[in-house]
Amino acid sequence: MLLAVDIGNTTVAVAGLEGEQVAFVKRLPSDPALDWITSLKELLEGVEAQGAVLSSVVPALTGPVGEGLEAVTGRPVLVVDKTTHTGLDLSGYDTANLGMDRVVDCVAALARWGGPAAVFDMGTATTLSVVDGQGRFLGGMILPGLALGLEALSARAAQLPPVELSPPEGLLGTDTASCMKYGALYGAAGAIEGIVGRLQEELGELTVVLTGGNSTLVRPLLRIPAAWEPHLTFFGLGEIWKRNTKKVRV
């Protein structure tokens, strides 16, 4: 079993990959105060892993989580960074602050659907990453995540309450809370549809891929074809592991 780890702003997600299947997904909070060796040993008690691969958008956690994974597996951890062989051409993008989760998502999308592809990863932020059929990373967009937008509204407007996301029961809200929720959900769906339309004008037909925790809420609202893979990042990490441990060149 391979451990594929995605260090995000909110959680550290640990998946167990067996071939092309996800055996489990476990999560810990992205808390720098955690004892990561102890926490990961407890989280993964009984799991026999051949190794681990991770991507991170929280630099302060990369080292501690990596050390914890090495303690669990007894082997060096493959940390995906700008020097890692991924098969993507990043030469046209300023990679100084590029989140490697976006690269990992594109690797998985290309391996599964080919290119060009537009990947929307809907988590704390909503990121768009676009890759062409030759494996060139073209760039993308970063939007506030659904929950983040709602939190900002309730924090900055006195009469707007905190709202939790859940599937809409219609199109129009009938109270303030439902108006906020529906605005966030249908607004996200409309943004994706509009962005994809503009992308297709420039790039032609492409595959739209949704992933991330909030994608489950937005996917049913879309009026355009879209593939959905909640484990996209884990599959991308698994693909990168294979390319580096087996010395595959694409």
C-alpha positions in Angstrom: 0.0 0.0 0.0 1.2 3.5 -0.8 0.3 6.5 1.4 -0.7 9.6 -0.6 -0.8 12.7 1.6 -2.3 16.1 0.7 -1.4 18.8 3.1 -4.0 21.5 2.8 -4.8 24.7 4.6 -7.6 23.1 6.7 -6.8 19.4 6.9 -4.0 16.9 6.2 -5.6 14.1 4.2 -3.9 10.7 4.2 -5.1 8.1 1.6 -4.1 4.5 1.3 -3.7 3.5 -2.4 -3.8 -0.1 -3.5 -3.2 0.0 -7.2 -5.9 2.2 -8.7 -8.2 2.0 -5.7 -8.4 4.2 -2.6 -8.5 1.9 0.4 -9.2 4.6 3.0 -9.0 8.3 3.6 -8.1 9.7 7.0 -7.8 13.3 8.1 -6.0 15.4 10.7 -6.3 19.1 11.3 -3.6 21.3 9.7 -2.3 22.2 13.1 1.4 23.0 13.5 1.2 22.3 17.2 0.5 18.5 16.7 3.1 15.9 17.4 3.1 14.6 13.9 5.1 11.4 14.5 2.7 10.3 17.3 -0.4 11.5 15.5 0.4 9.7 12.3 1.4 6.5 14.1 -1.9 6.5 15.9 -3.9 7.4 12.8 -2.3 4.7 10.7 -2.0 2.0 13.3 -2.1 -1.4 11.7 -1.5 0.0 8.2 1.4 -1.6 6.3 2.8 0.9 3.7 5.5 0.5 1.1 6.2 4.2 1.1 4.6 7.7 1.1 4.3 10.6 -1.3 3.0 14.0 -0.3 2.2 17.4 -1.7 1.7 20.5 0.4 0.4 24.0 0.3 1.5 24.7 3.9 5.3 24.9 3.9 5.5 24.9 7.7 3.9 21.5 7.9 5.8 19.8 5.0 8.8 18.8 7.2 7.0 17.7 10.3 4.4 15.6 8.3 7.2 14.1 6.2 9.1 13.1 9.4 6.0 11.5 10.7 5.4 9.5 7.5 9.0 8.3 7.6 8.5 7.1 11.1 5.4 5.2 10.0 6.9 3.7 6.8 10.5 3.4 7.7 11.4 4.8 4.3 12.1 8.2 2.7 9.1 10.2 1.7 8.7 11.6 -1.9 7.8 15.3 -1.4 6.5 16.7 -4.7 8.1 20.0 -5.4 9.2 22.0 -8.4 12.2 19.7 -9.0 10.1 16.5 -9.0 9.6 14.7 -12.3 5.8 15.0 -12.9 5.6 14.9 -16.7 4.2 18.4 -16.8 5.9 21.3 -18.6 5.9 24.3 -16.2 8.2 26.5 -18.2 5.5 29.0 -19.1 4.4 29.6 -15.6 6.1 31.5 -12.7 6.3 28.7 -10.2 7.6 30.8 -7.2 4.3 30.4 -5.3 2.7 27.6 -7.3 0.8 25.2 -5.1 1.9 21.7 -6.1 -1.6 20.3 -5.5 -2.6 22.0 -8.7 0.2 20.3 -10.6 -0.7 16.9 -9.0 -4.4 17.4 -10.0 -3.3 18.1 -13.6 -1.1 14.9 -13.7 -4.1 12.9 -12.6 -6.5 14.5 -15.1 -4.0 14.0 -18.0 -3.5 10.3 -17.0 -7.2 9.6 -16.9 -8.8 11.8 -19.5 -6.0 13.3 -21.6 -5.8 17.0 -22.5 -6.7 19.7 -22.8 -8.3 19.7 -19.4 -9.6 22.3 -16.9 -9.4 21.2 -13.3 -11.5 22.9 -10.6 -10.4 22.0 -7.1 -13.0 23.3 -4.7 -11.6 23.5 -1.2 -10.7 26.4 1.1 -10.0 28.2 -2.1 -11.3 27.2 -5.5 -8.4 26.8 -7.9 -8.6 26.4 -11.7 -5.7 24.7 -13.4 -5.5 24.2 -17.1 -3.2 21.8 -19.0 -3.1 21.3 -22.8 -2.8 18.0 -24.7 1.0 18.2 -24.8 1.3 18.3 -21.0 1.9 22.1 -20.8 0.6 23.8 -17.7 -1.1 26.9 -19.1 -2.1 28.5 -15.8 -5.4 29.1 -14.2 -7.3 31.1 -11.6 -7.8 31.2 -7.8 -11.1 32.2 -6.4 -12.4 32.3 -2.8 -13.8 29.0 -1.6 -17.5 28.7 -0.9 -17.2 28.6 2.8 -14.6 31.3 2.9 -16.9 33.7 0.9 -19.8 33.0 3.3 -17.6 33.6 6.3 -16.5 36.9 4.9 -20.1 38.0 4.3 -21.2 37.1 7.9 -18.1 38.8 9.4 -18.4 42.0 7.5 -22.2 42.5 7.3 -24.1 43.0 10.6 -27.4 41.4 9.5 -25.9 38.4 7.7 -25.7 35.3 9.9 -23.2 32.4 9.8 -24.3 29.8 7.3 -23.4 26.2 6.8 -23.3 24.7 3.3 -25.8 22.0 2.3 -27.6 21.1 -1.0 -30.1 23.7 -2.2 -33.8 22.9 -2.0 -34.7 25.2 -4.9 -33.3 28.1 -6.9 -34.4 31.1 -4.8 -33.8 31.5 -1.1 -36.8 32.3 1.1 -34.9 33.7 4.1 -31.5 35.4 4.6 -29.6 32.2 5.4 -30.9 30.3 2.3 -30.3 33.4 0.1 -26.7 33.4 1.2 -26.2 29.7 0.7 -27.9 29.6 -2.7 -25.9 32.6 -3.8 -22.7 30.8 -2.9 -23.7 27.6 -4.6 -25.3 28.9 -7.8 -22.7 31.6 -8.0 -20.0 29.0 -8.0 -21.8 26.9 -10.6 -22.3 30.0 -12.8 -18.7 31.0 -12.4 -17.5 27.6 -13.6 -19.9 27.6 -16.6 -18.8 31.1 -17.6 -15.1 30.4 -17.2 -15.3 27.2 -19.2 -17.1 28.9 -22.0 -14.3 31.5 -22.2 -11.7 28.7 -22.1 -13.4 26.9 -24.9 -13.4 30.0 -27.1 -9.6 30.1 -26.7 -8.6 26.4 -26.5 -11.5 24.5 -28.2 -13.2 21.5 -26.6 -11.7 20.4 -23.3 -12.4 18.1 -20.4 -13.8 19.8 -17.2 -12.9 18.0 -14.0 -14.2 18.8 -10.6 -12.6 17.7 -7.3 -12.4 19.0 -3.7 -14.8 18.9 -0.8 -17.3 21.5 -2.1 -17.5 19.9 -5.6 -20.1 17.5 -4.3 -22.5 20.4 -3.7 -21.8 22.3 -7.0 -21.6 19.4 -9.4 -25.4 18.7 -9.5 -26.0 22.4 -10.3 -23.8 22.6 -13.4 -25.4 22.8 -16.9 -22.2 21.7 -18.7 -20.6 18.2 -18.9 -18.0 17.7 -16.1 -16.1 14.7 -14.8 -16.0 14.3 -11.0 -13.3 12.6 -9.1 -13.1 13.3 -5.3 -9.8 11.5 -5.0 -8.1 13.2 -7.9 -5.2 14.5 -5.9 -4.5 11.1 -4.4 -4.4 9.5 -7.8 -2.1 12.2 -9.1 0.3 11.6 -6.2 0.2 7.9 -7.0 1.0 8.6 -10.7 3.9 10.8 -9.7 5.2 8.1 -7.3 5.2 5.6 -10.2 7.0 8.0 -12.5 9.8 8.6 -10.0 10.3 5.2 -8.4 10.2 3.4 -11.7 12.1 6.1 -13.6 9.3 6.5 -16.1 9.8 9.3 -18.6 6.8 10.7 -20.6 
